[in-house]
C-alpha cells in the first residue's frame, strides 16, 4: 500500500542532501488522484526548490537534476513530480 507521507519524507531527505536548498516545499497532491488507474500506486507531488546548485542552469537542466536525484523512486513511489526549480 502506498504511503504518501513516507514518500514525501524520502523526497525531502534526498533533496536536502543533494541540493542544500534555501527553500523547499513539498506539496503532496496524491489525494487529487485517488482511483487514477495509470498512477500505478505512486504519488503525485509538487516541489518548490530554490538552490545555489541551479545557478547558471536552464530550467530543463534544473528539472533533470531533480528527476535524476529521485532515482528508482520515479519507477515506484512517485507517479508524477511537478516542480518549480529556482536558482539563488
N, C-alpha and C positions, 0 to 999 in steps of 0.2 A: 504494500500500500504506500502511496506517495505521501510524503511528509513535507509540505511546503515550508514550514518554519525551519526544519533541519536543513533543507536545501538552501534557503536564504542565508542561514548562518555559514554554510560551506562557501557560498558565493562571497560573503563578506570577508571571511578569513583569507580566501585566495586574493581578492582584490586589495585588501590591506597589505598583504605580504608583497605582492607583485608591483603595486603602484604607489604605496605610501601616500594615499590620497589626502588632499586638502579638504575635499568634500566627497562624501559617499552616502548616497541614499539608495536603498533597495526597496522597491515597491512590488510586493507580491500581488500580482493580478490574476492568480490562478482561479480564484473564485468566480471570475467572469467567464471562465471557460469550462465549467463543470459540464460533463457529458460530451465534450468536444472529442469525438472518437479519434481524430487524427493526432491528438496530443500524445498518445501512446503512454499515458501515465505521468508524463513530465509536466513541470510547472511553467507558468508564464510570468516573467519578471521584467520590470523596467528599472534600469540602473542609471543614476546620475553620478558621474565620476569626474572629479577635477584633480589632475595630477601633473606635476612637472615632467613626468615621463612622456607626456603628449606634446610637449613644446617642440615646434618645428615639424610636426607630423600632420598630414592631411586627415580630414575626418574619417575617411575609409581606413587609413592606416591605424588610427586610434582604435577603431572598432575591431579590426583584425587582431590587434594585440589582446584585446579583452576576450574575444572568442577563443583565441589560442590558449589563453591562460585558464580557461574553463576546462580544457582537455576533454576527457571522456564523459564529464558531466553533461556535455552537449548531446551525447548519444542516449542518455538515460534520464537523469533528473531534470534536465532543462529542455522543454519543448520550444519555447520562444524566449529570446533575450533581446529586448529593445533597449537602446541606450542613448544617452547624451554624454559624450566624452569631450571634456574641455581642457585646454592647456591652462597653466597657471599664469 
